[in-house]
Amino acid sequence: MASASLPARSNRDDSIRRTKQQTAQETLMSMGFPRKRAEKAIAATGDRGIQLASDWLLSHVDDPTLDDRTCREYILYLCPNGKLQDELNKFWEKSMSQCGWNGAHSYFPHITMCPFFAAEDKDVGFLSETFLKLENKLRQAPDALKLDFFSQMNFIGLFVKEGMYDFLQDCVSIFCRELSKQGIKLEPHKKQLHLTLAYQYPQEQHDKLLKYAKEIDLTVDVRWDLRLYSRDPRASKSEIRKVVKAYTPQVGDELELIDGDYIFLDPKELNKTKDGWYPGVSWLTGQLGMFPGVYTQKTAETWTWALHRSLPLHIRPKSVAVTNGVIVEEDYDAIWHDEKDYAKVNKVFIKEKKRVTPEVKREQRKLIICRHGERTDFAMGKGWYDMCFNDDGKYSRVNLNLPKKMLTRVNNLEFINDPPLTEVGKFQARLTADVLLENKVTIAGVYSSPALRCLQTATEIYQGLNLQSKIKIEPGLFEWTGHTSVVPRWISPDDLSKQGYPIDSHYSPQVPKDKLDVGESISNLYARSTETTRQILKLHEKEGGSILFVGHSGTLDLCTRVITGQQPRPSTSYRELLPKVPYLAMCAIEEDAITRKWKHIDAPTLPLSHGRNIVQSVRDILNS
């Protein structure tokens, strides 16, 4: 088909004008923010967009240092991604839990490429542009970055081998020369490039740390990213305290403690206090005040840093392992620079400032979580669908453990990715309900993953306990989408209700189905599950009582680990956990009425164990 020729214009409309797209600074200034404040907000949030910068300005409206002219401190880090990151993450967790805090725990695993250097807020755009110019250079990197193990008393680390060392130094030199044109002073790194595993620890811990460090597998796949970070200059002189319990000031000199905030504390103040109260500065608001130390805990300085830009050292090799269709990477990338989380925290702060919650007496809060019962496809095998559905989609019960009656759904093929419980699975749930009833466990609300096996388990428990509040379907409780490689088509709440299931069709889920990502990483899975749990617990904050979650094998850990003050599991550890959790496994956590911290308690039921009957014809067995 011949292409149409462009017709000539006979007239034009001179009233139409294309406006030049504004920069983030220009947009903020047009919103009424002074230029210096706009520059400061953009720099403090890593030049990550207008929304994040405006959120920062609104949360810092009462910051006494908002108009101070201080330069942020910048640094280049080379950070591992992928399986090596998982290995290092496991070492970080193990060394912390077994040997206590050491200097390396103030940061995430990295190779320092240059010393900290100061730059004015107005130069943040120039820094980003200059950094991104390194992209072509980084594509010329040698094939692999190799590390040598090294230790001496009070230090354990991994040193970059000579071939890559020269290339990386050349990259930093190029960056230095470009910055000098803007008058920014950056000295080349004079130390040998290395990744510190542990330092500044008691001498008696050396052998144990050395043993743990040698367990790190340095041969696993990795992708290295060069990153530009910045920090508030106060961070280098402070101990960073994470808020673990919110606090509302009672007198004028006290600092409000907000979930998601960090406090800058002068280390000298630790030995001065007589009552456990310290002067500190809020990272989230910039305000100064006295705060109770027991409501905070020491944490990594890097939680308060801003990531500006990131570039891969070279194109990911084809040999990077892919598990269940998901490349396992970017855990530290997600944890330390998630702009969505930062924006959300600021919005929460603005709302929290307006909300005053009166203290009321309520039943102590508990969260009970259980896995679903025996699923049809695991009991009968992957070919179960073909075994009991004919070509016309008609169901036949060919085994006593198959459902007596199959639910009606739009397409029966959807049972393949969303299988029902077996009859044994329903019996497991009823047994569990009987024990809960016998132990007089009262449930204020039931929340279930939308998977059919979970909803059927929840329904059996619901009926066994004679509950009144209907089951709420929450996609945020669904299992790891990287494990399933697909988000199934579930039966709708209305269709379930029509078939006799006690579903709350008016409930608005915390995580809608369309927000589930098939490419979800393990770190994002923990974040999704933790946020879902917190939001649901907040819904029941006033009345208290026990909430029941019915989910999958991973749900028991996903919804309790971070809530109880632990770090998310590395991806390898999480995968190893899944097959260990039996059907109807149950755990429980409880909130301390005074400290408001959550801790694990004994589950309100007993373990459920039984043998397995294989799918086999008795006649075939006797004739064998």
Secondary structure, DSSP 8 states (H G I E B T S, - for coil): -------------TT--------HHHHHHHTT--HHHHHHHHHHTTS--HHHHHHHHHHTTT-TTTT----EEEEEEEEEESHHHHHHHHHHHHHHHHH---GGGGS-S-EE-S--EEE-GGGHHHHHHHHHTTHHHHTT--S---EEEEEETTEEEEEE-HHHHHHHHHHHHHHHHHHHTTT-------S--EEEEEES--GGGHHHHHHHHHTS-TTS--EEEEEEEEE-GGGGGSEEEEE-S-B--SSTTB--B-TT-EEEE-GGGGGT-SSSEEEEEETTT--EEEEEGGGEEE--GGGG-EEEEEEESS---TT---BTTB----HHHHHHH-HHHHHHHHHHHHHHHH--------EEEEEEEEE---BHHHHH-TTHHHHHB-TT--B---STTS-SS----S-GGGGTTS--B-HHHHHHHHHHHHHHHHTT---SEEEE-SSHHHHHHHHHHHHHHT--S-BEE-GGGS--HHHHSS------HHHHHHTT--B-TT---SS-GGG--TT--HHHHHHHHHHHHHHHHHHTTTTEEEEEEEE-TTHHHHTTTTTTT-----HHHHHHHGGG--TT-EEEEEE-TTT--EEEE--SS------------HHHHHH-
